[in-house]
Every structure is written in C-alpha cells, then in structure tokens.
Amino acid sequence: MSAPPLTAIVLAAGLGKRMKSALPKALIPVAGKPMVIKVIEALKAASVERIVVVIGHKGKDVESAILNAGFNDVIFSLQKLQLGTGDAAKEGLKKIPGDADNILILPADVPLISADYISDLFQNHTKSCADVTLLTTTLMDPAGYGRIIRDRNGNLTSIKEDKDCTEAEKAIKEVNVGIYCFKYAFLREALKNLSTDNAQKEYYITDTIHAAFEKGLKVEAINIPNPSKLLGANTRFELFALERIVMEERIKEIMENGGSVPFPQTVLIEEGVTVGDRVSIGGNVQLLGETVIEDDVTIE
C-alpha cells in the first residue's frame, strides 16, 4: 500500500486589518507576487501533493488568483466567520479524506518560507513519531508573536499568544511562527475541544499544543536560527521588511554573476524578472512583471 499523499492546510481567510488594504491579506504582493501564491509554490516544491486553502474575506478573489496562477488542483474551504486559527483549521480539515496521516498547517502570510524548511519539518515529524511538530525561532523583538513556554526540563508545554502573555512571558524570545505538522488523528480530536477563553475570544490552534502536552503526547519543536524565511507580515512595515529580504537576495545574485547595483536600497526587482550576467542597474530603477534584462546591459 502506498503512503498517503503529503497534505497541507493554508490559512488564507484573514482580513489583515492592520494592512489597511483593499486586497485580502493573502493577495497582498511581495516582490510582485501574492503571498499565498509564494506559499503554495513552496509547498509544491516540497512535493506536497494535496493542498487545502481556507478562504474567507473576499474568498472568491483569493480562489480566482490561485486558479489563475495555474494551481488547478488546490482544494478550497470556506471559513464563513472569522473565529480564529483553530476554527480555520477545522474548516480545512473537513476537506481532507480520512486516509490522511500527517497534516501540515501554515498561514498564507509567510511568503519567504522555503521548500527545504517544509521538507525538513515533515521528515523530522515522521522520523521522531511526534504527535505534533512545530517550527520556532528566536527574535530580539518578539512583540506580536506567540511565546514558546517550556518547563524546567526544557519540554514545550504550551504557546501563549502575545495578548494573553504575562509581563514575564512577554520577555521570552523564542516564538511560534505558525507552522506545524500534526498527526491527523490527534489534530481532529484536539480541534473539537478548543475554547474561546482568551483575550481575543477566538479558537486558537496554538491551544492544541498544551492539549498534547497534558495528554503526555510527543511535542517536538525545531528552532530555526535564521528567522528571515519564517517571518510573517501583519503591518505595512513588516511587509516592507520582507520586500527588502527578497531584494537583497536578488541583488546578491546579480553581483555574484558579475553585475553591479551601486544604490541597492533604491532598486526594486520583482520576482518574475530575469536578469542576465554582468548587468549594471543604477539608482531608482524598478524592474516589474516578466521583464528580461540581457547580458552586459546597463540601466542608468
């Protein structure tokens, strides 16, 4: 018997109030490409075969954008009310057949997530036979992120959302980035028992971690030293920070190919742009869409 296909649920129902955008949050672009599209591309590159996208605010727009990007095999699930990440995961789980073994869950607003991180998460989860495995990272300024709570022995006992943290807990630097791998059977039961007894009166998927700990189940955490690929975007400034990470990577690639970018902070190069070797790009240049720059070209 062949193994069940790798399965992921992408949480893309959010409004993104702090973005103050007419677009649904999942469709806000980073380097010219909607965040949810970048997440799906990473999942596909990691050989995730079955992808469920939970939609909500302007869900038809999100669905159309995904289909227009060529992802015709993506399954959509509607979260009618914004009742939190736990409720969104529950809606996504309704679309997954009972043959599922392990379920990856991640938000649509981690556009820099790499296929390698996704593959490593799956492999570590299955190799350790954990009931739930999650990615964490360490931030000098953890404000806004859920904190990783550990006991004296270093065991992960729970995740506390920022608004629910005590002052002592807010000082914790290890944070949750919202990317998990669950055993299907555990997740299905844990989601049934979530409550809204928290500051936001929502169903938190993070509460499943404490549920697993209390049952004596195996909870694993993989701490990623470099947080840049795991960062989300809840504000315009955080979106700007993600854009700069992408730009730095593109400019580094150009320089490694013999090119020159003397004023990198003023340059924008979208993801669909192809840049040849020994190219010189001057200040205040924007390269958009499917632009192709041939070898040895100088743009003032």
Protein Blocks (a to p, Z undefined) as FASTA:
>chain_A
ZZddddddddfkbgolmnopabdfklpceehiafklmmmmmmmmnopabdcdddfehklm
mmmmmmmnopambccdddfbagbjklmmmmmmmmpcfkbfbdcdddfklmkbcfklmmmm
mmmmmmnopabdcdddddfblghiacddddfkopafbdcdfklpcfklmmpmbdcehiac
ddfklmmmmmmmgcfbdfkopacfklmmmmmmmnopacdddddfblmlmpccfbfklmmm
mmmmmmmmmmmmmmmnopacfblmlpccdfklccdehiacdehiacehjbdcdehiacZZ
